Amino acid sequence: MAVDYGPLAVFFAVNFLTPGLPIVRVVAATTAFIIATVAAMIVSKVKAGHISPMLWLSGALIVVFGGLTIYFHDQRFIQMKPTIIYAMFAAILTFGLVTGRPLLQSLLATAYPGLSAEGWRKLTRNWAVFFVFMAVLNEAVWRNTTWDFWVGFKLWGAIPLTLLFAFANIPMLLKHGLQTGDKAVTDLPPDG
């Protein structure tokens, strides 16, 4: 989780702690975000032996759009990045649904043991729709509010909405075979 959320926490902290004009906070927070993201990718490679495709994608977009934000002193680039990520995730999941390849299942199979094929289809559909919603919402917020409001929305709006959405899917997952508790453990490692 530190690899996934650490750079975002650094971004929020630097934005909050940096004094001065909004553009100074934008550049400082974005610079810290890029550095923390690259560090997270290195840590992932060293600790896990690989960098997940999602981290590669997110990291590349952070470096590119963050770099544009810093170079042009224009926060719109970093504010567009979540929209692009949400739209890409929605497109990838929709492509998987249309072609009959459950891409979400290949990424999260161990997190949802016992989930039926229908459950995977519904979960994929739900997340695709959610990502479209979040892309539109991010666009509406950054285009119509201040930098500070958008940063607050990212922390107090987007993250809680994502967690609430994930929890809202649990009844559907249970209905479609998700195993919980002791039933979820299928292969225990040998003792000793």
PyMOL commands that set and color helices and strands:
alter all, ss='L'
color gray80, all
select helices_A, chain A and resi 2-17+22-48+53-72+76-99+103-111+117-144+147-168+170-175+181-184
alter helices_A, ss='H'
color red, helices_A
deselect
rebuild
show_as cartoon
